[in-house]
Amino acid sequence: MKKTKEKAFSSIGVRSFLTVVVVLVIALTICGILSSFIPQGEFETDENGAIIVGTYTQGEIKGIAFWRVLTAPVRVFASEDALTIIMISVFLLIMSGIFNLLDKTGGIKIFIGRIMHRLRDRGGPVVCVTVLIFMLFGSFFGMFEELVTLLPIVIMFMLSMKLDTMTGLGTCLMAACFGFSAAITNPFSVGLAASVAGVNPSSGVWLRIVFFGMIYLTLCAFLMLHLRKIEKKPERSPTYENDLIKRAELESKTHIPEKNADKIFRVYSVFFAIQAVALILIASVRSIAEYAIPILAVSFLVTGIICGLLVSEDKKSVFKHIGNGALSMLPAVFLIALASSVKLVMTESGIIDTIMNEVITVLDGKNKFLAVILIYLLILILQFFIGSASAKIFLVMPIIMPISTSLGLSPQLVILAYCMADGFTDVILPTNPVLLVGLSMANVSYGKWVKWTWKLQLLLLALTVGVLFFAVGINY
């Protein structure tokens, strides 16, 4: 009998992958065509590599050979950005492999399930505690898709407390997404963007922490209002009828304890504690801050393998799970190469400085408030077409950062704006596969979901713009 191939925890859907590839190939092609119409140009740069405004000189229109455009995704690994691309690609492969190991050995499921079970009889506050747990995993470790696999458990947990499916979606799917977006040290957004920008990932962390707190309180308030409404009249829940059926099924099932659950919980508690210490050290010790990504990669890989060996009876399966998880991230590495090749083509054709000069000229005299909102809107628009955080970073950050610096916007502000625009809409856009999978797990229609969450999305839009304006106002 033919074995069924194991589906990795963080595998990328074929449809999502092809959509992003098409968008990036179009962008790459357009850049190649533009080189035949836009003249070459160049800025002088300072010792840090930042462009010096007012030093732009224009050259001739030369164009770029088609073969250079075609081979750019391969040649990018020999470009000046090669080391950064390779380092981040290896980091993503390691992170994906370890997260897959945690999933296959029951680490994430048991770790979060145990915490939730201990809070089970504490009533309303358990919702806010559960939200905090999922948001912290998203904000610190960049976990979103991984946590959504726990959605059925969370929904059953909420139903057992006489709450509803929507509360389960809010405390799991929404909380994980909001934590990812209100990133504090998220290696897939803050970490990668800081690496591309050449700044310390911990710089400006205080405002990200404040923003995380604001989002946490906002989501808790939203869910508390929902609970108060259905407590008075349960029929007002969008999932009331289905929840009656689910509760009846739940009461008829007997819980079977997981084998070695206690040991797995203890081992992975140590694992997450070690990663928390590593994050704290990176944020507090300046001498190692610039090596944040290699340190995190080694920490996750070494402790992940040790923990996996401790909890697994089949030691060989540990490396199999890591390998399958890493393989599932290879499409993301290809997307990074494809996105980075856009900058390579623009640089080789000599038009990147010309384009930046035009943008700077258009924005010249405009205030910083308008500039940061335009950056925010750009990422927000790209989010509809490109869900991959890493692909968007390598596509736009190399262009946005020099422009932002010339306009007086700090890299920390741009990173904050990027994180805000990159994530929150993941739980409202119909192009996001994780949302559709989550709604399918919960048996909730997209229409019901939009009706339940659209006001919250508008509130988040106002809140994020307000925080960005505040950041500009204090020269963050």
ROTI-762914 format. One line per field, with one value per residue (C-alpha): residue number from 1; x, y negated, z. Coordinates in steps of 0.05 Angstrom, whole numbers, padded with zeros to 5 digits. Layout:
<sites>
nr: c(NUM_...)
px: c(X_...)
py: c(Y_...)
pz: c(Z_...)
</sites>
This chain:
<sites>
nr: c(1_2_3_4_5_6_7_8_9_10_11_12_13_14_15_16_17_18_19_20_21_22_23_24_25_26_27_28_29_30_31_32_33_34_35_36_37_38_39_40_41_42_43_44_45_46_47_48_49_50_51_52_53_54_55_56_57_58_59_60_61_62_63_64_65_66_67_68_69_70_71_72_73_74_75_76_77_78_79_80_81_82_83_84_85_86_87_88_89_90_91_92_93_94_95_96_97_98_99_100_101_102_103_104_105_106_107_108_109_110_111_112_113_114_115_116_117_118_119_120_121_122_123_124_125_126_127_128_129_130_131_132_133_134_135_136_137_138_139_140_141_142_143_144_145_146_147_148_149_150_151_152_153_154_155_156_157_158_159_160_161_162_163_164_165_166_167_168_169_170_171_172_173_174_175_176_177_178_179_180_181_182_183_184_185_186_187_188_189_190_191_192_193_194_195_196_197_198_199_200_201_202_203_204_205_206_207_208_209_210_211_212_213_214_215_216_217_218_219_220_221_222_223_224_225_226_227_228_229_230_231_232_233_234_235_236_237_238_239_240_241_242_243_244_245_246_247_248_249_250_251_252_253_254_255_256_257_258_259_260_261_262_263_264_265_266_267_268_269_270_271_272_273_274_275_276_277_278_279_280_281_282_283_284_285_286_287_288_289_290_291_292_293_294_295_296_297_298_299_300_301_302_303_304_305_306_307_308_309_310_311_312_313_314_315_316_317_318_319_320_321_322_323_324_325_326_327_328_329_330_331_332_333_334_335_336_337_338_339_340_341_342_343_344_345_346_347_348_349_350_351_352_353_354_355_356_357_358_359_360_361_362_363_364_365_366_367_368_369_370_371_372_373_374_375_376_377_378_379_380_381_382_383_384_385_386_387_388_389_390_391_392_393_394_395_396_397_398_399_400_401_402_403_404_405_406_407_408_409_410_411_412_413_414_415_416_417_418_419_420_421_422_423_424_425_426_427_428_429_430_431_432_433_434_435_436_437_438_439_440_441_442_443_444_445_446_447_448_449_450_451_452_453_454_455_456_457_458_459_460_461_462_463_464_465_466_467_468_469_470_471_472_473_474_475_476)
px: c(00000_00026_00042_00006_00054_00054_00026_00073_00047_00064_00055_00036_-00026_-00016_-00067_-00036_00034_00014_-00023_00038_00083_00040_00039_00115_00129_00085_00123_00190_00168_00143_00210_00246_00201_00208_00283_00273_00234_00263_00332_00387_00404_00444_00445_00507_00505_00535_00580_00518_00493_00434_00419_00436_00377_00395_00454_00414_00446_00409_00439_00416_00362_00396_00347_00365_00374_00316_00361_00381_00308_00295_00354_00346_00314_00377_00429_00401_00439_00504_00483_00503_00440_00457_00482_00419_00373_00409_00411_00337_00319_00357_00323_00254_00270_00293_00233_00184_00219_00217_00144_00126_00162_00124_00059_00073_00097_00036_00076_00033_-00033_-00017_00020_-00038_-00092_-00064_-00062_-00134_-00157_-00129_-00169_-00232_-00275_-00258_-00314_-00309_-00236_-00214_-00231_-00183_-00129_-00137_-00133_-00069_-00037_-00052_-00032_00034_00052_00036_00071_00136_00144_00106_00057_-00009_-00025_00004_-00043_-00104_-00098_-00118_-00184_-00228_-00199_-00212_-00283_-00298_-00268_-00312_-00375_-00361_-00362_-00431_-00401_-00406_-00366_-00355_-00320_-00275_-00259_-00244_-00198_-00160_-00162_-00170_-00123_-00067_-00074_-00077_-00016_00022_00003_00017_00086_00137_00193_00157_00216_00175_00157_00197_00258_00261_00243_00296_00347_00331_00333_00398_00372_00368_00303_00294_00299_00234_00204_00171_00118_00105_00093_00044_00009_00004_-00030_-00079_-00097_-00104_-00152_-00191_-00202_-00220_-00270_-00300_-00308_-00335_-00389_-00407_-00410_-00454_-00501_-00509_-00512_-00576_-00603_-00565_-00606_-00568_-00505_-00493_-00479_-00533_-00568_-00505_-00476_-00535_-00518_-00443_-00456_-00499_-00444_-00391_-00428_-00433_-00357_-00308_-00241_-00183_-00118_-00059_-00001_00059_00021_00052_00123_00109_00080_00141_00191_00159_00149_00225_00231_00187_00221_00289_00264_00235_00303_00337_00289_00301_00377_00373_00330_00374_00446_00467_00530_00489_00427_00454_00459_00386_00366_00425_00417_00343_00355_00407_00365_00303_00342_00384_00331_00278_00317_00334_00261_00237_00284_00262_00187_00190_00195_00216_00280_00286_00217_00244_00290_00236_00187_00239_00257_00184_00172_00233_00213_00144_00177_00218_00163_00170_00245_00229_00181_00235_00284_00231_00213_00287_00300_00254_00303_00361_00332_00318_00388_00423_00382_00399_00327_00317_00348_00309_00244_00262_00280_00212_00176_00217_00202_00127_00129_00175_00141_00088_00086_00109_00038_00018_00081_00071_-00002_00018_00067_00013_-00037_00015_00026_-00048_-00062_-00006_-00034_-00095_-00051_00010_-00006_00066_00098_00169_00154_00125_00185_00235_00192_00180_00226_00290_00253_00212_00268_00313_00254_00228_00297_00303_00235_00256_00218_00256_00263_00227_00166_00166_00171_00113_00071_00088_00067_00002_-00016_00009_-00033_-00100_-00136_-00116_-00180_-00226_-00197_-00229_-00162_-00130_-00132_-00121_-00185_-00225_-00196_-00212_-00284_-00291_-00266_-00317_-00373_-00385_-00401_-00358_-00419_-00433_-00360_-00357_-00422_-00394_-00324_-00330_-00339_-00278_-00237_-00258_-00239_-00171_-00161_-00174_-00131_-00071_-00074_-00079_-00017_00022_00004_00026_00092_00105_00087_00139_00192_00191)
py: c(00000_-00069_-00114_-00180_-00237_-00274_-00344_-00393_-00441_-00505_-00481_-00534_-00523_-00513_-00566_-00617_-00602_-00608_-00673_-00705_-00678_-00709_-00776_-00776_-00753_-00810_-00859_-00831_-00836_-00907_-00927_-00897_-00935_-01001_-00998_-01013_-01076_-01103_-01135_-01110_-01151_-01150_-01181_-01192_-01154_-01165_-01118_-01079_-01069_-01118_-01161_-01235_-01277_-01328_-01288_-01252_-01252_-01226_-01184_-01152_-01101_-01034_-00979_-00911_-00846_-00797_-00740_-00781_-00789_-00716_-00692_-00744_-00696_-00653_-00708_-00742_-00690_-00720_-00792_-00840_-00818_-00744_-00735_-00766_-00726_-00660_-00673_-00690_-00631_-00583_-00615_-00604_-00532_-00519_-00553_-00515_-00449_-00460_-00483_-00421_-00379_-00413_-00397_-00325_-00309_-00342_-00399_-00459_-00423_-00396_-00459_-00507_-00455_-00445_-00519_-00527_-00467_-00495_-00559_-00523_-00537_-00611_-00638_-00701_-00718_-00654_-00685_-00743_-00696_-00652_-00713_-00734_-00665_-00662_-00735_-00725_-00665_-00706_-00769_-00738_-00676_-00694_-00636_-00643_-00586_-00538_-00562_-00559_-00483_-00486_-00519_-00457_-00447_-00519_-00518_-00454_-00486_-00548_-00507_-00466_-00533_-00548_-00600_-00598_-00582_-00656_-00664_-00606_-00638_-00704_-00674_-00631_-00652_-00726_-00729_-00692_-00739_-00802_-00779_-00767_-00837_-00872_-00843_-00854_-00808_-00768_-00739_-00735_-00809_-00851_-00806_-00802_-00876_-00898_-00854_-00884_-00954_-00940_-00959_-00925_-00884_-00908_-00982_-01019_-00958_-01001_-01028_-00958_-00934_-00992_-00977_-00903_-00923_-00967_-00912_-00862_-00907_-00922_-00849_-00831_-00888_-00864_-00793_-00815_-00857_-00796_-00751_-00801_-00803_-00727_-00718_-00760_-00726_-00664_-00665_-00727_-00686_-00678_-00604_-00590_-00532_-00497_-00505_-00468_-00408_-00413_-00416_-00354_-00317_-00343_-00317_-00248_-00242_-00218_-00252_-00204_-00230_-00237_-00188_-00220_-00286_-00306_-00295_-00332_-00391_-00396_-00389_-00441_-00488_-00489_-00497_-00560_-00587_-00581_-00619_-00673_-00681_-00685_-00740_-00779_-00774_-00797_-00856_-00876_-00861_-00907_-00868_-00808_-00844_-00847_-00771_-00762_-00717_-00669_-00665_-00650_-00599_-00561_-00566_-00538_-00484_-00457_-00460_-00436_-00374_-00359_-00367_-00326_-00269_-00272_-00264_-00218_-00143_-00139_-00182_-00180_-00212_-00275_-00290_-00268_-00318_-00374_-00356_-00355_-00422_-00452_-00424_-00455_-00524_-00517_-00552_-00611_-00613_-00615_-00672_-00710_-00700_-00722_-00784_-00801_-00795_-00854_-00899_-00865_-00880_-00953_-00961_-00929_-00970_-01033_-01056_-01044_-01111_-01146_-01118_-01136_-01207_-01215_-01191_-01237_-01295_-01280_-01276_-01335_-01387_-01338_-01325_-01261_-01243_-01237_-01198_-01145_-01137_-01126_-01072_-01041_-01040_-01011_-00951_-00945_-00941_-00890_-00849_-00833_-00801_-00776_-00744_-00723_-00771_-00753_-00762_-00831_-00852_-00833_-00865_-00933_-00946_-00956_-01012_-01041_-01046_-01095_-01138_-01139_-01157_-01215_-01240_-01237_-01173_-01124_-01050_-01033_-01073_-01039_-00970_-00988_-01011_-00948_-00902_-00939_-00936_-00864_-00825_-00849_-00841_-00768_-00753_-00793_-00785_-00727_-00717_-00691_-00614_-00610_-00649_-00604_-00541_-00568_-00585_-00516_-00483_-00523_-00513_-00588_-00623_-00680_-00725_-00714_-00725_-00792_-00815_-00798_-00830_-00888_-00941_-00915_-00920_-00993_-01006_-00974_-01017_-01080_-01055_-01038_-01105_-01140_-01104_-01119_-01193_-01191_-01158_-01212_-01266_-01242_-01229_-01155)
pz: c(00000_-00018_00040_00045_00047_00113_00107_00141_00193_00157_00085_00034_-00007_-00082_-00099_-00053_-00079_-00152_-00138_-00107_-00162_-00216_-00180_-00171_-00242_-00268_-00224_-00248_-00321_-00312_-00282_-00342_-00390_-00352_-00360_-00434_-00418_-00354_-00354_-00308_-00248_-00184_-00114_-00073_-00007_00062_00101_00124_00053_00061_00000_00004_-00019_-00073_-00101_-00156_-00226_-00287_-00342_-00407_-00423_-00436_-00417_-00390_-00429_-00426_-00403_-00342_-00322_-00334_-00292_-00237_-00186_-00191_-00197_-00135_-00094_-00121_-00111_-00055_-00018_-00024_00048_00077_00032_00046_00121_00125_00080_00125_00185_00155_00138_00210_00241_00197_00212_00287_00287_00247_00299_00355_00319_00302_00373_00403_00435_00415_00425_00494_00517_00502_00517_00588_00602_00578_00618_00683_00671_00651_00713_00720_00678_00634_00649_00615_00548_00559_00584_00523_00478_00512_00503_00429_00418_00454_00411_00348_00371_00397_00354_00291_00297_00261_00214_00266_00320_00277_00275_00349_00331_00339_00410_00428_00401_00441_00502_00494_00482_00545_00583_00552_00506_00429_00367_00350_00417_00398_00332_00367_00420_00371_00298_00311_00371_00334_00274_00317_00357_00292_00269_00335_00331_00387_00364_00309_00270_00205_00204_00253_00248_00172_00162_00212_00178_00110_00139_00175_00244_00312_00317_00388_00371_00381_00417_00470_00422_00394_00465_00478_00412_00430_00495_00458_00410_00466_00505_00441_00424_00496_00498_00432_00458_00525_00491_00449_00511_00548_00488_00483_00558_00559_00497_00471_00407_00385_00373_00297_00310_00362_00326_00305_00375_00405_00361_00377_00452_00448_00411_00459_00520_00490_00481_00533_00536_00527_00558_00511_00520_00554_00558_00624_00598_00533_00571_00617_00560_00515_00573_00579_00504_00503_00566_00531_00470_00515_00549_00480_00459_00523_00515_00443_00463_00522_00501_00445_00427_00404_00377_00306_00307_00327_00269_00273_00349_00345_00289_00330_00393_00359_00322_00380_00435_00386_00368_00441_00462_00403_00421_00494_00478_00417_00421_00349_00348_00272_00265_00298_00240_00191_00219_00217_00146_00123_00157_00123_00055_00063_00069_00004_-00036_00011_-00003_-00077_-00066_-00028_-00086_-00135_-00094_-00084_-00159_-00171_-00134_-00171_-00239_-00220_-00192_-00252_-00301_-00262_-00253_-00179_-00159_-00214_-00188_-00116_-00139_-00172_-00110_-00065_-00112_-00109_-00033_-00025_00017_00040_00114_00147_00166_00093_00076_00130_00110_00037_00059_00102_00044_-00004_00042_00053_-00022_-00032_00025_-00018_-00071_-00031_00035_00049_00099_00078_00003_00014_00057_00003_-00051_-00021_00038_-00004_-00041_00016_00067_00028_00010_00082_00108_00060_00083_00156_00174_00218_00199_00264_00242_00174_00207_00253_00193_00155_00212_00220_00146_00137_00185_00212_00145_00143_00181_00135_00064_00025_-00010_00054_00056_00131_00144_00097_00129_00198_00180_00149_00213_00253_00202_00198_00133_00107_00106_00180_00197_00159_00192_00260_00250_00201_00255_00292_00228_00220_00292_00280_00218_00259_00316_00273_00236_00303_00330_00267_00273_00346_00325_00273_00323_00374_00319_00336)
</sites>
